[in-house]
């Protein structure tokens, strides 16, 4: 190849890199978080999110609704008609400090204060079978203030089965906004996961 043939190749490469950087900058400006998209890795949020869906996320305090807590999250119980992904309340992406692996993407059901007996506030159908009091329930009374969360397809609250303590605002990385089916399969494949 001569110099004349290489110049267009370098120019094409520079334009491609520039376009990718521009798209990334726009997505970051809209979402306020990086990365601005996550891939759903399990079926815990079905039927509203499926494994392999690509979800656009925003910072927790962006685009909040009137019923949002100080952390910018609308819980299912306080949502007054506000819906995300087919049900009331925000879907949050969170990772407790001791979490290994990818963050969890589940719905914020209600908020508790440190020391609160949240058994009385809980939906009995989302508690483990046979639990009849706070004393029999994991993370009750609440060891810290935070959100009680649950995957839409999961039978029990995350906190009731020791998946995580009540989710602190500081652990919330983002909120799910919109999704695109199957586009997350590319990311899953790149990390060695089946879609």
N, C-alpha and C positions, 0 to 999 in steps of 0.2 A: 504494500500500500504506500502510496506517496503521501506527502504532507497535505495535499489538497483533499484526499479521501479521509484522513484522520481528523481534520478540523470539524467536519460535521458530526463525527462520532463523539468527540469531546463535547461539542455543543449540545448534542442530544443528551449525553450523560449529565451535563450541568443543568439542563432544563428539567430533566427528570428529578434530580436531587432537589432542585429549587422548588418544584411542584410539591414533592413529598414534604419538604420543610414548611411550605406555606400551608398545606392542608393540616399538618400537625399543629402549627401555630394557631390556626383558626379553631380547631377542635379544643385546644387548651384554653383559648380565650373564651369559648362558649361554656366549657365545663368547669374550669377552674381547678382541675385535678389532672394528674398524669399517672397512669395512662387514662385517656378519656373513654376507653371502652374495655369491657371485660367479657370473657367467654364463660358461659354457664357450664360447669363441670359435672353436674349431677342432675337427677330428676326431682330434687327436693322442692322445686317451685312449680312443678306441673299442676295444672295445665297452662298456667300463665307464662311460664318460661320453661324451655326444654333444654336438655343437654345439647350443646353446640350452638345455642343462640348467642349472638353478639349483642351486648347491652351497652348503650351509651349511658355514661354516668356523669353526675355533676357533684360539685362540692356540697356537703350537707347544708350549708347555709345559703346556697344559691336557689333562686326561684322557689321560695318558701310559700306555703299557704297560710291563711290566717290561723289555723288550728295548730301550727307548728310549735314545738317546744323551743326553749332557748337555744338548743343545739340545731334547730332548723328541721327537725324531723316531725312528721305528722304520724301519730300512732293510729292503729286501726280503731281503737276505742274512742278516740277523740276526733275522728276525721270528718264528721258533718258533711258527707257527700263527696269528699275528696277521694279520688281513686287513682291507683297506679297498678298497672298490670292486672286488671280485672277484679280487683278487690279494694276495699277501703284501706288507706294508710300507705306509708312509704315502704319501699323495699330498700334495705340498707346493705352496703358492703362493709363488713367489719372483720377485724382480726384482733383478738385479745393478745396481749404481749407474749404469752407462752404458746401461741398457736404455731404449729409447724405446717408448712404447705400453704396452699392458696387461701385467701380470705373467704369468709362465708357470705353468701348473698341470700338473706331471708327478710321477712316482713317484720316491722316493728309493731308489736301487738298492743302493748301498754307500757307506761313508765312507772317505775317504783323508786321509792326513796330508801336510803340505807336503813336497815333494821325493820323495814316494812314486812308485815305478814301479807304476802300477795296471794296466798291461797284463796282468800275471800273474793279477790278481784278476778281470779282466773276462770276461764271457761272450763268446766269440769271435763268436757270431752277432750280437752287438749292436755290433760294430766295423765300420768301413768295409771294403769288399772289398779284399783284398790287403795289409792292415796286418799285419805279422808281428813288430813289436817296439815298445817304448815310443818309440823315436826316430822312428818313422813316425806316431805318434799325436798328435793335437792335445792340448794340456794334459797331456802326460806327459813327464817326471815332473810331478806335480801342482804348479802354481805356488803353491798355498795349500791349507790344510786345508779340507775341505768334502765335500759329497755329490755323487756321480755320479748324475745323474738321466736319466730317459728317459720319453717318452710311450709308453703301452702299445701304441699302434698304429704308433709310429715304429720304423724298422729299426735305428737307431743311438742310442747315448748322446748326450745334449746336448753333453757336453764333447768327445766325439770329433769333432764337426763344428763346433766353435767357436761353438755357440749361447751358451755361457756357460762360464766357468772352474768348477772345483768350487764348489758352492753353499755359501757361508758361512752359519752360523747367523743372522748379522745380516741376511742378505738374505731370509730366510724370513719372510713376512708372516703366514702361517696354514697350517693343515692342513685338508684336505677331510674332512668327517665324513659327511654324507648328501646325497643329491641328489634333485631333483624334475625329471622330464623336461619339456621345452618351456617351463617358467616363465621361464627366462632369455631367451627370445625377446623379451619385452617390453623388457628392458634393452638388448638388442642393437639392437632397432628404434629405441629412443630415442637411440642413439649412431650411427645411420645404417648399421648392419650388417645384412646379410640373415641370416635364420635357416635 
